[in-house]
């Protein structure tokens, strides 16, 4: 998940990391989340939950394991990933 102090950034921010993980055999989904000041917490966590729900619902067509996810991010994305992991 991208950084940006919750007020900037987008899912195109970490292409090298996503490419590296994909080459190592992982399926990657770069998640966008709503930004401040227009949106407040828990909007980013809700967006993360929606992304995970989508991935689980489409797991067969995406050929991914619906029960095996890793959340990671940089800066604000890392905190959002951690909050989501503890609350979802």
C-alpha positions in Angstrom: 0.0 0.0 0.0 1.3 3.4 -1.0 2.6 6.1 1.3 1.9 9.8 1.2 0.9 10.9 4.7 -2.7 9.8 4.0 -3.0 12.9 1.8 -1.3 11.9 -1.4 0.1 9.0 -3.4 -1.6 6.2 -5.3 -1.3 2.6 -6.2 1.3 3.2 -8.9 3.9 4.3 -6.3 5.7 1.0 -5.7 6.2 -0.6 -9.2 9.6 -2.0 -8.5 8.5 -3.7 -5.3 5.4 -5.1 -6.9 7.4 -6.4 -9.9 10.0 -8.0 -7.6 7.3 -9.8 -5.6 5.5 -11.0 -8.7 8.8 -12.3 -10.1 9.2 -14.2 -6.8 5.9 -15.9 -7.4 3.5 -13.7 -5.3 0.3 -12.3 -6.6 0.2 -8.5 -6.0 -2.6 -6.1 -5.7 -1.8 -2.4 -5.3 -4.6 -0.9 -3.3 -5.7 2.7 -3.5 -7.4 4.2 -0.5 -9.3 7.5 0.1 -7.2 10.4 1.2 -7.4 13.2 3.8 -8.6 15.9 4.2 -11.6 14.9 2.2 -11.9 11.5 4.0 -11.1 10.6 7.6 -10.1 7.3 9.2 -11.5 4.6 9.0 -11.9 5.3 5.3 -8.5 3.8 4.3 -9.2 0.7 6.4 -12.7 0.3 4.8 -11.0 0.6 1.4 -8.5 -2.1 2.3 -11.4 -4.3 3.5 -13.3 -3.7 0.2 -10.2 -4.7 -1.8 -9.7 -7.9 0.2 -13.4 -8.7 -0.2 -13.1 -8.2 -3.9 -10.0 -10.4 -4.1 -11.7 -13.2 -2.1 -14.8 -13.0 -4.2 -12.8 -13.2 -7.5 -10.2 -15.6 -6.2 -11.1 -18.4 -8.6 -10.9 -16.3 -11.7 -7.7 -14.6 -10.5 -6.2 -17.9 -9.5 -5.3 -16.8 -6.0 -5.6 -18.3 -2.6 -8.6 -16.5 -0.9 -7.3 -17.4 2.6 -3.6 -16.4 2.3 -2.9 -12.6 2.1 0.0 -10.5 3.2 -0.6 -6.7 3.7 2.4 -4.5 3.4 3.0 -0.8 2.7 5.2 2.2 3.0 4.7 5.0 5.4 1.0 5.7 5.7 0.3 2.6 3.7 2.3 0.5 6.3 0.2 1.9 9.1 -3.0 1.4 7.2 -2.0 -2.2 6.5 -1.2 -2.8 10.1 -4.5 -1.2 11.3 -6.4 -3.3 8.8 -4.6 -6.5 9.9 -5.6 -5.9 13.5 -9.2 -4.8 12.8 -10.4 -7.0 9.9 
